[in-house]
Amino acid sequence: MAEISIFDGSGKVVLTDNSSRGQVGIQHLSSGVYFVSVKYQNGTTATSRFIKK
């Protein structure tokens, strides 16, 4: 993976990670709705919503 970004419900970037591990720590995020966007090395992007309790 090339880049992982997490956005809060208002669209603000709260986390960006460029590692190739494919994992990011979200323990520091407050409870709420977030979106994760993964931009792959081939240029495609996948976005998904998740809820942190």
N, C-alpha and C positions, 0 to 999 in steps of 0.2 A: 504494500500500500504506500501511496505517496504522502497523503495528508488526511488527517482526521480532524474535523472541527465540530464543536458542540455549541449550539445556540440556545439561549433561553427563549421563553415564550414571546418576548418582544422582538426577537431577532438579533439580539446582542451576542457577539461571540464571547463565550465564557471559557473556552478551552481550545487550544490548537496543538496538535502533536504531529510531528513529521517522522516519527520512528517507524521502523519496519516490523515492530512487534505485533501490531494489529490489536493492541489493547491500550486503553487509557483508564486512569483512575478517576472515578467520579465521586469518591467518598466525601470530598470537600464541598460538593454542590448541595445547595438547599433542596428540600422537597419541592417538586413541581414538574411541569411539562417541559421537555427539552427536545431538540432536534439534533440528530447526528448526521453529518455529511462526510462521506468518504470519497476522496478524489483519487482514483487509481492512476498508476503510472501510464496507462494507455490513454488517459484523458477523460475517461468516463467518470461520472459522478453518481453516487447512490445516496439518497437521503431517507431517513426514517425517523419517526417520532418515538420517544420513550418517556415513561413516567418514573421519576425517582421518588420513592416513599421515605 
